[in-house]
Amino acid sequence: MAFGQEIGALKDHINVVDKDLNLIRNKGRMTFLETPGENFSRIIHDYSDQRKGFIVWKSALEERLF
């Protein structure tokens, strides 16, 4: 892939993120969460046990990243 194509792809990804952020700003977080886009997954954080909840959340996040 040529350098110019990489820049174009980066701009496309930035535009997608900007679109999502505008949706959140204009219609709220719940609207965004109710209509997840491509490559979207939500990780629920359990606040009942602060230490264990974080460990479970972090583990779920790492699974999706790697």
Order of alpha helices (4+ residues) and beta strands (2+ residues): alpha-alpha-alpha
